[in-house]
Amino acid sequence: MQIQLNTDNHVHGEASLATWVESELKDRLARFRDHVTRIEVHLSDVNAARTDGQDKRCKLEARLAGRQPVAVQHDAAKVAEAVHGAADKLARLLDTTLGRAKDAKGRESIRGA
C-alpha cells in the first residue's frame, strides 16, 4: 500500500509529518493492504490563519485494486485528530465496500470478482 501526502500552504508538510501519517494509516488500515493499492492524503487548513474550531481537514482517497476509488474526509481542531477521524471513516467504508463482495461464507461473490 502506497501513501501519498499532499498539504496546502498552511499545513507544514515536513518529512516527519509524512512519516507519521504513513505509519498511522498503515497501522489502522493494515487489514485492507491486499485490496488497497494507494491512499492519497490531502491535509488542509480550511480557515487559513484563523484558529477557530474544526479548521483542519483530512481527505483520504483510497485506490482499490479492480474497483473505483473511494474517498472520505474529516474536519477537526488538530491535524492528528483529522487524520485519525478520516482513517476511522475510511476503515468503515472499506469494510462496507469490500464486505459486499463476499458471500456469507467469506468467498468472493460473482459480482465482486
C-alpha positions as CSV (number, residue, x, y, z in Angstrom):
1,M,0.0,0.0,0.0
2,Q,1.5,3.3,-1.1
3,I,0.7,6.5,0.8
4,Q,1.0,9.9,-0.9
5,L,0.8,13.1,1.2
6,N,-0.3,16.4,-0.1
7,T,-0.6,19.6,2.0
8,D,-1.8,23.1,1.4
9,N,0.3,26.2,2.2
10,H,-1.0,26.4,5.8
11,V,-0.1,22.9,6.9
12,H,3.7,22.3,7.2
13,G,4.3,19.1,5.3
14,E,7.7,18.2,6.7
15,A,9.3,14.7,6.4
16,S,8.3,13.9,9.9
17,L,4.6,14.6,9.2
18,A,4.7,12.3,6.1
19,T,6.4,9.5,8.1
20,W,3.9,9.8,10.9
21,V,0.8,9.9,8.6
22,E,2.2,6.9,6.6
23,S,2.8,4.9,9.8
24,E,-0.7,5.8,11.3
25,L,-2.6,4.8,8.1
26,K,-0.7,1.6,7.5
27,D,-1.3,0.6,11.2
28,R,-5.0,1.5,11.1
29,L,-5.7,0.1,7.6
30,A,-3.4,-3.0,7.7
31,R,-6.2,-5.5,7.2
32,F,-7.0,-3.9,3.8
33,R,-3.5,-3.9,2.4
34,D,-4.3,-6.7,-0.1
35,H,-7.1,-4.6,-1.6
36,V,-5.8,-1.0,-1.4
37,T,-3.0,-0.1,-3.8
38,R,-2.6,3.6,-2.9
39,I,-4.0,6.1,-0.5
40,E,-3.8,9.8,-1.3
41,V,-3.9,12.1,1.8
42,H,-4.8,15.7,1.4
43,L,-4.3,17.9,4.5
44,S,-5.5,21.4,4.6
45,D,-6.3,24.3,6.9
46,V,-9.8,25.4,6.0
47,N,-9.7,28.8,7.8
48,A,-6.0,29.6,7.0
49,A,-4.6,31.9,9.7
50,R,-7.7,32.0,11.9
51,T,-7.8,29.5,14.7
52,D,-11.5,28.8,15.4
53,G,-12.7,25.3,15.9
54,Q,-12.7,22.5,13.3
55,D,-10.4,24.0,10.7
56,K,-8.0,21.1,9.9
57,R,-9.3,18.8,7.2
58,C,-8.0,15.4,6.1
59,K,-9.3,13.9,2.9
60,L,-8.4,10.3,2.1
61,E,-8.8,8.8,-1.3
62,A,-8.2,5.0,-1.5
63,R,-7.4,3.3,-4.8
64,L,-8.8,-0.2,-4.7
65,A,-7.5,-3.0,-6.9
66,G,-10.0,-3.6,-9.7
67,R,-12.6,-1.1,-8.3
68,Q,-13.5,2.5,-8.3
69,P,-11.7,4.7,-5.8
70,V,-13.4,5.7,-2.5
71,A,-13.0,8.9,-0.5
72,V,-13.7,10.3,2.9
73,Q,-12.9,13.5,4.8
74,H,-12.9,14.6,8.4
75,D,-12.5,18.0,10.0
76,A,-11.0,18.6,13.4
77,A,-9.2,21.1,15.6
78,K,-5.8,19.4,15.1
79,V,-4.1,17.6,12.2
80,A,-3.7,14.4,14.2
81,E,-7.4,14.3,15.1
82,A,-8.4,14.9,11.5
83,V,-6.1,12.1,10.3
84,H,-7.5,9.7,12.9
85,G,-11.1,10.6,12.2
86,A,-10.6,10.2,8.4
87,A,-8.8,6.9,8.9
88,D,-11.7,5.5,11.0
89,K,-14.2,6.6,8.4
90,L,-12.2,5.0,5.6
91,A,-11.9,1.8,7.5
92,R,-15.7,1.7,7.9
93,L,-16.2,2.5,4.3
94,L,-13.7,-0.2,3.1
95,D,-15.4,-2.7,5.4
96,T,-18.7,-1.9,3.8
97,T,-17.4,-1.8,0.2
98,L,-15.2,-4.9,0.3
99,G,-17.7,-6.8,2.5
100,R,-20.3,-6.6,-0.2
101,A,-18.0,-8.5,-2.5
102,K,-18.1,-11.6,-0.2
103,D,-20.8,-14.1,0.4
104,A,-22.0,-15.4,3.7
105,K,-19.1,-17.9,3.8
106,G,-16.4,-15.4,3.1
107,R,-16.0,-16.3,-0.6
108,E,-15.7,-13.8,-3.4
109,S,-19.1,-13.2,-5.0
110,I,-19.6,-13.3,-8.7
111,R,-20.4,-9.5,-8.7
112,G,-17.4,-8.6,-6.7
113,A,-14.9,-10.7,-8.8
